[in-house]
Amino acid sequence: MFLIVHKGNLNVKSLLYVEHGSCTDFCVRALNEGGSAFFFFFSWPCSDDFESSEFRDFCAACYRTHRLRPTLTVDGLFALFSVAAEARHTTYDALAAKMDAPYPSVAVLAAQISEGRGRRRGLRLLKRLPGSDRRQILLGTTKLGGAITRRFACAGSNQIDRTAVQNRLRDSLLPALSVAREHAPNLTLSTFCVLLFIAEHGADFGGKGQAANLISKSTGIVNLPKHFSILAGGNTEKPGLGLIKIEQHSLDRRIVLPRLTDKGVSVVASIAAALRSKEPAPMRFPKAEKLREADCPEDVKGFGKEDFDEKRI
């Protein structure tokens, strides 16, 4: 981990490599002299897809939806979008085919995100309707389910035309969720939001050393160790997904800093690209030597192409 200290009155930039927190007093003195300190812990991924409005809007919609329905899963969101993408109400068979899942599993999922089953109350995002005969049941969106769908499909736009919403669902949102379902099956929306937040805020964790509880403060998601275990290495009983790894703050071992693994970068990059209906753009990682010259993590936005290490996904 590098600590980059700017000693204001002396107009000197000092670079120290920190292993055991021995530079804390030096940092405090620099700040007292009117300088600033920039903690550089690790390089973080950047790309046109990560920085796109489509990806940012998608993340924001996921966070808001989680607050409304904390128990929703990625499969449940995919089912909602699949029903909303159709011009007519959907049969259970059609939904099972779209989800490439067994009929009984889809029936249970549909109950969970509609009126519920038995004494278990559902999320009321879908509604069950009578079909052409007494045995057939159709699925449609409720008012809340429709509002959530439009939030994803029309982010940043006043366009709420139904055809435009359906096209956006089919062309980008469903493909993006398909990537998540392929690489991280049975994921809750809470855990998915944690993954997205880590991808969005790489500069906060890697460049500023902000504690992981930034995730909870920003999204309302609790029990971060559980989500980290699922996304990282897991445990002996249940292996994790290997999408993130956890670094420790060199100045305070109580603080953990989450970052994407190469696999995590690949998965999130594919999701971000699908939202733009394109192939993933090359990933750029700020070069360590350029970060050491920077005054703050925000300076990365002004780096040139030669200041990054490029990796194609």
N, C-alpha and C positions, 0 to 999 in steps of 0.2 A: 504494500500500500504506500502511495506517495502522498506526502503533505507538501503542498506548494504554498509558501508563505511570502507575502509581499510586505516588506518593511517600509511603511509609508514615508517617514521623514528622511530615511537614508536612501530612498529610491533604489533599493536593492531587492532582487528576487532571489530567494534562497530555496534550494531543493534538498529535501532530506528524505531518505528512505527509512520508514518507520517500521520497526519490528516489535518493540515492546513498550511503545508509548512514551519514550524518553524525551520526545520533543515537545511535550505539552507546555512546559514553562516557556519555551522559546516562542511557541505559538501565541500564548497569552501576552507576552511582552510585545510581539509584533502588532497584535490587535490594539494594545494600549497606546502604541505609537501612531495609531491612525491607519494601520495597514489592514490587510485582509488575509484570510486563509482559505485555500481551496483544497479539499480532501479528494484525492483521486485514488480510488480503490481498485477499479477494474474498468476496462473498456466496455462499451455497450453497443449493441447493434443499431444501425440506422439504415433506412431505405426509403425510397419514394412511397412505397406501400405503407410502411409504418407511420409515415408522416402525413398520409393522405387524409382528407376530410372524411372519406368513406369509412376508414378504420376508426378514426376518432369518434365519429357519430355512432358507429356500431358498438364500441366499448361503452359509450355513455348510455346508450339504450339498454345494454345488458345490465349496467349498474342500477339504473332506474327500475328495470323490471324485477331485479332481485329484491329491491326494497318493497315492491308491491307483493311479490309472491316468492318469499325466501326458499320455499321447498321445491320450486320448479327445477326440473332437470333439463339438460341440453336436449335429450330425446323428447321431452315434453314440448320444448320450444320448437323443435323440428316438426313435431306432429301438428302443432298449432299453425305453423307457416304452411305446411302441406295442405291442410284443410282450407286455409284462407286463399291459397293460390289458385283454387279451382273456381270456375264460374258457377258451378252448382254444388249442392251439398254432397259430401263424400261418404261412401260406404266403408265399413270396417275392412272389407277385403281390399279395396283400393288403397286405403291407408297402410295396410300391412305390406302391400306390394311396394309402395313408395319408400317405406322404411326398411324394406328387406328384412322383415322380422316376422316371427311366427304369429299367427292370428291370436292365440290366447294372450301372448305378451302385449300385443297392441290393444286388445280389449281391456286389459288391466290398466294400461297407460291412459287410454281414452277415458276410463272411469275416473282416474286420478285427476285429470285436468278438466273434467266436466263437472257433473253433479256429485260425484263421489260414489262410494259403494258401501252398502250396509250402514254402519254408524260412522264411517269415515267420510268426512266432508271433503268434497273435491275443490279444485282451484277455480272452477266456474269460468274457464277460458273458452271451453267448447260447450255446445248444447246438443243433446240427443233428440232426434226428431223421428217421427214415424215415416217409414218408407212406403213403397208401392204395395206391400202386403203386410200382414200382421207380424211376420217374423223379421222383416227387414228394419234395421235402425240406421238412420243417417246422422252424420255429424256436420255441424255448422259452427261458426264462431259466435260467441256472445258479444255484448256491447263492449265489455272490458277486453276480451280477446281481440276484437277488431281494433280497439284503440292501441293496444300494445303492438299489434302488427303494423299499423300505420306509423307508429313511433319509429319503428325500425326502417320501414320502407320509405318514409318521407322526411327523414331527418334533414334539417337544414333547408327545407323547401315547404312552400305552402301547397304544393301539388298533392291533392288527396284523391285524384281520379282513380276509380277502382281498377281499371285496366292497367294503369301505371303501377299501382301497388302490386298487382298480381305479376306483372312482368319483372318488377324488382325482386320479388320473392323467388321466382323461378330462375332468374338469370344470375343472381349474386348471393342472396341471403341463404337460400337452401344449399347451394354448393359450398358456401363457407362453413355452414354447420355440418355438412357431410364430412368435411376435412376433420373437424373436431371429433365427430363420432367415430371416424375411422381410426384415429390415432389415440383417442382418449375415450373409449367406450364407457357408458354408464356414468358419465360425469354429471355432478350437480351443477346448476348454474352458478352457485356460490364459488365452487372451486374453479370453474371456467373463468369467472370474473377475476379471481386472484391471478390466474395465468395472464389474462389480458392486461391487468394493471401492472404487473412486473414488466411486461413487454413495453407498455406505454411509458413507464417511468424509469427506464434503465439509467438515465442521466442522474436522477435523484438518488438512486441507490449506489451506482458505480462512481458518479462524479462528486456527489455531496455527502455520501455516507449516511443518508437519512435512514432511520430505523424502520424496520418492516411494519411497525404499527401505523405507518402512514397509510397502509392499505385499509386498516380498520377505520381510521379517522375519515378517510375519503369515501368509503363505500358502505360502511356499517357492517361489514362482514367480520364475524368474531371467530374465535377458536382457530387462529392462523396455523398453529402447529399441526393440526389435523389436515388442513388443506396443503400445507407444505409437504407433509409426509406422502400424501397421495400423488402430488406433482413431482416429487423428488425420488428418493430411493426406496420409500416405503419401510417395511420392517420384515422380519424373518417369516412372519405369517402371511403377509400380503405385500408383494413387491410393488414399488411405485412406478410411475410412468416415465421417469427419467427426463422430464421436460425442464426442470429447474435444478439448481444446486444452491446451497446456502453458504455464504461466506460470513466470517466473523469480523466485526469491527476491531481494528488493531489497537485502538485507544480505549475501547470499552468492550470487553468480551461478552457483556450481557446483550449487546446489540447485534442482531443478525441482519445480513444484507442478501436478499434473494436476487438471483440472476438466471437468465435463460441458459440452458445447455445448448450445444450445437443442434441436438434433436429438437429442443424447444424453439430455437430460432427458426428451424425449418418448418415446423408445424404452424407457428404463428404467422410466419411469412406467407405460407400457402393460404391461410385463412384471409389475411389482409389482401392478397392478390385476387382471391376469388371474389371478394367484395367489389373489386374493380373489373371483374370478368376478364382477367388476363393472367399470364404466367408471372411467377414471382420475380421481382426485380432483384438484381444483385444486392447482397447485404454489405454494408460498409461499417467497418469498425475503426474509430479514431485511433491513429497511431499514438503509442505511449509517449514518444518524444514530442509530438505536437501538443498533447495534453499537458505535458510539463511546462510548455511555453505559454499555456493559456492562463488568463486571469480568472476565469470562472467557467463552469460547464457550458453555459449558454454560448460561449465563444465557438463551440463546435459548429454552430449553424453557419458560421462564416468561413469554415475550413474549405479549402479547395479539394479537388478530386485526388490530388497527389498526397493529401494529408490523411487518407484512409487506406486501410487494408481491405481489399474487396474479396468477397467470397460469394460465388454463385450457388444458389440453393438447388 
